[in-house]
Amino acid sequence: MPLTASSRRSPEVGAPGTGRHATATLAAAVLGFFMITLDATIVNVALPSIRDALGGGINGLEWVVDAYTLMFAALLLSAGALSDRIGARKAFACGLVLFGVASVACGLAPSLGVLIAARAVQGIGAAVAMPTSMALVRQAFPDPARRARAVGVWAMGGAVAAAAGPVLGGVLSLVSWRAIFWINLPVGALTLLLLARAPHSPTRSAPFDWIGQITAILAMGGLAFGAIEAGAAGFTAPRVPVSLGVAVVALGAFVAAQSKVAHPMVPLALFRSPTVVVATGIGFAFMVGFYGLPFLYSLYFQQQHGLSALGAGVAFLPMMLLSAVLTPFSARVAERTGPRVPVVAGLVLIAAGSIALAAVPASVPVWVTSLLLIPVGLSGPLVMPPTTALLLEHVPAHHTGTAGGVFNTSRQLGGALAVAVFGALLSASGGFEHGLRVSLLLAAAVALAAALAAPRMVPRRGAARRADGRPPLRRTYRK
């Protein structure tokens, strides 16, 4: 299916004479990404305080986290397609407003059930805002070299939030667990003020693909729910294979529909580009390590070493702070070496760090484990910004939101499946330590497989093509 559609275009943000608009747009995208990532990490530390205030068992508390994750993963594809049709600026604003309203509901929640429902609405708002923040960066910086640097700054928002989340959550919980949701309001208001200075985004005049929307939500929602419940109840619980079966059937229906409808939600022609395919796989593999290992070691620090949640957060600081500090420089590294080198090096660092952690005895001091997690933290600025920049370069501008939805869906599923599989291994009959080592070796194998595929993400000279079959606007990186 050729990627053609009647489009109504606004002047490109970031064109000559609009530098201030581009800066404001980038700042809004960074703050939005920061807020979404922060809310995914800050809540874990506050769960004991939430239990003391609202009651509820372990399963209910898990759904305070999982309701957000489930709706986020289920709606990312749909939100990306929405962004391309109504414009990234409008979609981003809608996502932020919904996220802010849900944050108020979370902060005022009188019961655990209301809190879980409000968290699900937060996940919907986050799903709309995440891919559109990528699309805003693409539109604000049409020049590939400037865009690659802007993507590095954008990625810093997520890296800073990941580093600050556990510690900030612990500090705010000392005041009130409700404060972890109130903090979203000033950040969201500032983001909307900056967004108001951004020009209107291009729109794509095409009907909504309702069959694609419904089957995508069923497929991604079923897969995310199955992964969440597998981590909690094991893969043999009846609801797990049922939800995974629904996901498989819905995914088949989704692919069939996308090949037949006139205006597909996710044009299958996107996947003719090796850049799109490999970048999607790298996003999945990266999150298995970068999200899965902190899950493993948050349990390890608290259960094996008796640290508090705040203490465990502090143990992750070297890993997360280095990632946040180095992220803005990733584009310059890629400009000097080409994108293959940092992406492959980052994936190899995940594998090497995982193998090193698997090799040391479980009784080593906390500071040793904290240092061994640093290679995993270093992988963040090496892998994600160059991969994101290449993806944005190799898709048509009017499909940026859709590509962002596909990419972020793969990342979310990588993290969700890592937690499910690693959780099941930790609970297996072999014991915690055996499950920890097997999980680490599995993360290493996934990262090495992605490292082997990564060179195909950059087409050879003379063969470079975007997802619509045309060459990229300009090559950014040297081989």
Buried (B, 14 or more C-beta within 10 A) or exposed (E): BEBEBEBEEEEBBBBEEBEEBBBBBBBBBBBBBBBBBBBBBBBBBBBBBBBEBBEBEEEBBBBBBBBBBBBBBBBBBBBBBBBBBBBBBBBBBBBBBBBBBBBBBBBEBEEBEBBBBBBBBBBBBBBBBBBBBBBBBBBBBBBBBBBBBBBBBBBBBBBBBBBBBBBBBBBBBEEBBBBBBBBBEEBBEBBBEBBEBBBBBBBBEBEEBEBBBBBBBBBBBBBBBBBBBBBBBBBEBEEBEBBBEBBEBBBEBBBEBBEEBEBBBBBEBBEBBBBBBBBBBBBBBBBBBBBBBBBBBBBBBBEBBEBEBBBBBBBBBBBBBBBBBBBBBBBEBBBEBBBBBBBBBBBBBBBBBBBBBBEEEEEEEBEEBBBBBBBBBBBBBBBBBBBBBBBBBBBBBBBBBBBBBBBBBBBBBBBBBBBBBBBBBBBEEEEBBEBBBBBBBBBBBBBBBBBEBBBBBBBEEEEBBBBBEEEBEEBBBEE
